[in-house]
Structures are given as structure tokens and as C-alpha cells.
Amino acid sequence: MISPTDFNEIDVNGVQDYHRYFGTPTHDDHVLFELLIVGILQAGLGWQPAASQLPVLRQHMAGLRVERVAAYEEPDWERLMTTPKVMHNGRKLRAIITDARAIIGVQREFGSFSAYLWQFVDATPLIMPAPDDELPTTSPLGARVAKDLHRRGFTFVGPVVTHMFLLAAGVIQLN
């Protein structure tokens, strides 16, 4: 299960973990970072291939510890681009590193990434009506948060990615 202590869990099934966790209100910055990573990776792919990367990235990206990933430089990125099993999408790998740095900035300003995110909904999940046929991929809240994330230096966080991230983190819940 995605958890605050999963830094070295590399033999788990990322798809099952993400699926079980999806929609759980979370206030842990490490878990939020992992959920954001899935959002970044799923752009153009889907959530299953993206979530399957979590154990691989934990193994090759310092347990996905925000502060360690934020310190990555060009040689780290180059290493990842040649590491077997790591998704070799340079833009997405750079986005993970850039967004880790942006999370550090948000933590300095708000005390935590969680406090920043949950202030958009006054610490209470936003309940949206659930359509019968398909999961909604956008919301006004997702668009608003995406715009603010961009302003704070995040990348690969458009309205769709951000909406799906907020759903995964339980900030938005479907009724």
C-alpha cells in the first residue's frame, strides 16, 4: 500500500497499491508526491503503466524522498535515462525532479505540501457528483489548483493531471 514509509518497497505491485489507495484523503507529503508522480507519468499513457513505475522509481530515485529527488542534477537524470525498467521519458523524469523542488518551496511557505493542497477545500474533501459512465477528467478546482501549481514552478500539472491527482489524494471525492 502507498504509505509514508514505503521508501524502499520495490517488490510491491504499484498498480494494486495505487488502485487501493486512490481516493483516500491523504495529508502525508511523501504519499502526495508519489500520487503526483503517477499523475505526471500517466499523461498520454493511463494510470496502470504509470503506477507500475512506483516501485521502480523508489529503487532508482532515492526512495522518492522529496528532498533527495529535489537535489538531483543532470548526471542523475542521465543515469535514469539509461536505467533498465525506468520509463525513459526525459520530459516526465525532469518534471518529477522539478516538481520535487517546487514541493520544497511550497513546504517552506505553507509548512507542508498537504497544507497547501487542503487549503483549497478548507480541509474538507470536495464532493462532486459521480457520473454513471466515466470518471470525470476535469473540474474547476483542478483547473484552479493547476494554475497555482504552475505559478509555483510545477510542471506537467495541467488541469487534467491535477484533477486526477486531487481525486487520487482524496481532496476531491465522487458521490
HELIX and SHEET records of a PDB file:
HELIX    1   1 GLY A   14  TYR A   21  1                                   8    
HELIX    2   2 ASP A   29  GLN A   42  1                                  14    
HELIX    3   3 TRP A   47  ALA A   51  1                                   5    
HELIX    4   4 LEU A   54  HIS A   60  1                                   7    
HELIX    5   5 ALA A   62  LEU A   64  5                                   3    
HELIX    6   6 VAL A   66  ALA A   70  1                                   5    
HELIX    7   7 GLU A   74  THR A   82  1                                   9    
HELIX    8   8 GLY A   90  PHE A  110  1                                  21    
HELIX    9   9 PHE A  113  TRP A  118  1                                   6    
HELIX   10  10 GLN A  119  VAL A  121  5                                   3    
HELIX   11  11 PRO A  140  ARG A  151  1                                  12    
HELIX   12  12 PRO A  159  ALA A  168  1                                  10    
SHEET    1   A 2 LEU A 126  MET A 128  0                                        
SHEET    2   A 2 ILE A 172  LEU A 174  1                                        
END                                                                             
